Amino acid sequence: TVIFNLEIEMANLERESLWEERVAQWRKSGQSQRAFAEIQGYPQRQLNYWARRLAAPVVPAALLPVSIAASTDAAPALSLRSPSGWTVTLPPALPASWVAALLRELA
């Protein structure tokens, strides 16, 4: 499949190169598209298509800045309050087994 895709890509590049030459020759000739295509033996609509396609500006690929927002559905932090007044706030990502061990030690 890779070889087949490479062959297709090469054929496309060769076709584009051929039409770049033909469009350049037409522009130098000073003739209308119809007259030039008729003399050369190919459809005027093809010459028109390639002239427009090759004249279109090529927009280079670019990197765009991206910002990643914090997840809005994240679990809230866990706060433990004792009757004597202390508070421990734990991040939501702590394993439940760790929180259970902490509670056993505090009891």
C-alpha positions as CSV (number, residue, x, y, z in Angstrom):
1,T,0.0,0.0,0.0
2,V,2.9,2.4,0.8
3,I,4.5,1.7,-2.6
4,F,1.2,2.2,-4.4
5,N,0.5,5.5,-2.5
6,L,4.1,6.7,-3.4
7,E,3.5,5.8,-7.1
8,I,0.2,7.9,-7.0
9,E,2.0,10.8,-5.4
10,M,4.8,10.7,-7.9
11,A,2.2,10.6,-10.8
12,N,0.4,13.6,-9.3
13,L,3.7,15.5,-9.0
14,E,4.6,14.7,-12.6
15,R,1.1,15.8,-13.8
16,E,1.4,19.0,-11.9
17,S,4.8,19.7,-13.3
18,L,3.6,19.0,-16.8
19,W,0.7,21.5,-16.4
20,E,3.0,24.1,-14.8
21,E,5.0,24.0,-18.1
22,R,1.8,24.1,-20.2
23,V,0.4,27.0,-18.3
24,A,3.7,28.9,-18.6
25,Q,3.8,28.3,-22.3
26,W,0.2,29.5,-22.7
27,R,1.0,32.7,-20.8
28,K,4.1,33.4,-22.9
29,S,2.2,32.7,-26.1
30,G,-0.2,35.7,-25.8
31,Q,-3.0,33.5,-27.2
32,S,-6.4,32.9,-25.6
33,Q,-6.8,29.7,-23.6
34,R,-9.1,28.3,-26.3
35,A,-6.7,29.0,-29.2
36,F,-3.7,27.7,-27.3
37,A,-5.4,24.5,-26.1
38,E,-6.8,23.8,-29.5
39,I,-3.4,24.1,-31.1
40,Q,-1.8,21.9,-28.4
41,G,-4.6,19.3,-28.6
42,Y,-6.0,19.3,-25.1
43,P,-9.3,20.6,-23.7
44,Q,-9.5,24.3,-22.9
45,R,-11.3,23.6,-19.6
46,Q,-8.2,21.6,-18.4
47,L,-6.0,24.6,-19.2
48,N,-8.4,26.9,-17.4
49,Y,-8.5,24.6,-14.4
50,W,-4.7,24.3,-14.1
51,A,-4.2,28.0,-14.7
52,R,-6.5,28.8,-11.8
53,R,-5.2,26.1,-9.6
54,L,-1.6,27.1,-10.1
55,A,-2.4,30.8,-9.6
56,A,-4.0,30.1,-6.3
57,P,-1.8,31.3,-3.4
58,V,-0.1,28.5,-1.5
59,V,-0.8,28.9,2.2
60,P,2.1,27.3,4.1
61,A,1.3,25.2,7.1
62,A,1.7,27.0,10.4
63,L,1.6,26.2,14.0
64,L,-1.1,27.9,16.0
65,P,-0.9,28.8,19.6
66,V,-3.1,26.6,21.8
67,S,-4.1,27.0,25.4
68,I,-5.5,24.1,27.4
69,A,-8.1,25.0,29.9
70,A,-8.5,23.1,33.2
71,S,-11.2,20.5,33.1
72,T,-14.4,21.9,34.4
73,D,-15.7,18.5,35.5
74,A,-12.8,17.8,37.9
75,A,-13.8,16.5,41.3
76,P,-13.5,19.1,44.1
77,A,-10.8,18.9,46.7
78,L,-11.5,16.8,49.8
79,S,-11.5,18.7,53.1
80,L,-11.3,16.9,56.5
81,R,-12.3,18.9,59.6
82,S,-11.9,17.7,63.1
83,P,-14.0,18.7,66.1
84,S,-10.9,20.2,67.6
85,G,-10.6,22.7,64.7
86,W,-7.9,21.5,62.3
87,T,-8.6,21.2,58.6
88,V,-6.8,19.1,56.0
89,T,-7.5,19.8,52.3
90,L,-6.5,16.9,50.0
91,P,-6.3,17.0,46.2
92,P,-9.0,15.1,44.4
93,A,-6.5,12.7,42.6
94,L,-5.4,10.9,45.8
95,P,-6.1,7.2,45.8
96,A,-9.0,6.1,48.1
97,S,-6.7,3.7,49.9
98,W,-4.3,6.5,50.9
99,V,-7.3,8.6,52.2
100,A,-8.5,5.5,54.2
101,A,-5.0,5.0,55.7
102,L,-4.9,8.7,56.7
103,L,-8.3,8.4,58.4
104,R,-7.2,5.3,60.3
105,E,-4.1,7.1,61.6
106,L,-6.1,10.2,62.6
107,A,-8.8,8.2,64.5
